[in-house]
């Protein structure tokens, strides 16, 4: 997640520099052809387009790209709301485990040390679930940029390293799981196809054992299981966004429409600027580049925002949220040796 209020000129240039180059080259080429053959009425008629039909195309493309960007933002904001709900449910889980697991229903004494071990196991396993879910959501899908062709994939990889998961050690997930899962569970759970799902299931099995040991009674068992069910709901919502793309008839066609508009743009601009005089056509180059760049940037902003779990700077800051929850839950256990909050790097919070 980008945290700065505004983008610097350098960052904008880094994001769109190569596009400015080819846009300038295309606009200049068409203008040069017009300058060379402007005396030829036949050729001039071929490379001059009336502005009215071009403006209609531009308006239609703007509406289409606007619709796509609106849907991309909805996916991004929904992902953030889901992780906000995960934060709230996680705090509820820690509080419920701490308050509900007790020895008051057991015949005889049950030491506080043993109760603390149980509470720590349940809370630590949940922290492990957070990191497992994050790791699963970062697995590339076929429609994400890093899974595309050569240039797009290389560019996506570079952006992940500069403004994405490359800002931190991505092996942290495995390290965290080894720390937070009970001994013997890591090797068993990590080999499942959906480790996060199995971690929640293991929590449910533990609750069943606690009920048999009378460390919780029926009401508390149901209440704790309800919170686990909430985690399944949150995980399912994240997986829906991750595994179902923005429909490609919208996501894929908009770039084609923008490309058509940019291809036609200099032909319409030249016809208008040529009215200013002999050299007026050359003035169309910077204006054509500017208009084309704006349309292209609108397309790219939506394109890089529609996948909020892609591992780039546009992502939901899952690692930061995991750390926030980890700190809160470990403080509930009375721990004081806590990890620091995740800090932004290069203006990006991951």
Secondary structure, 3 states (H helix, E strand, C coil): CECCCCCCHHHHHHHHHHHHHHHHHHHHHHHHHHHHHCCCHHHHHHCCCCHHHHHHHHHHHHHHHHHHHHHHHHHHHHHHHHHHHHHHHHHHHHHHHHHHCCCCCCCCCCCHHHHHHHHHHHHHHHHHHHHHHHHHHCCCCCCCHHHCCHHHHHHHHHHHHHHCHHHCCCCHHHHHHHHHCCCCHHHHHHCCCCHHHHHHHHHHHHHHHHHHCCCCCHHHHHHHHHHHHHHHHHHHHHHHHHHCCCCHHHHCHHHHHHHHHHHHHHHHHHHHHHHHCCCHHHHHHHHHHHHHHHHHHHHHHHHCCCCCCCCCCCCCCHHHHHHHHHHHHHHHCCCCCCCCCCCCECCECC
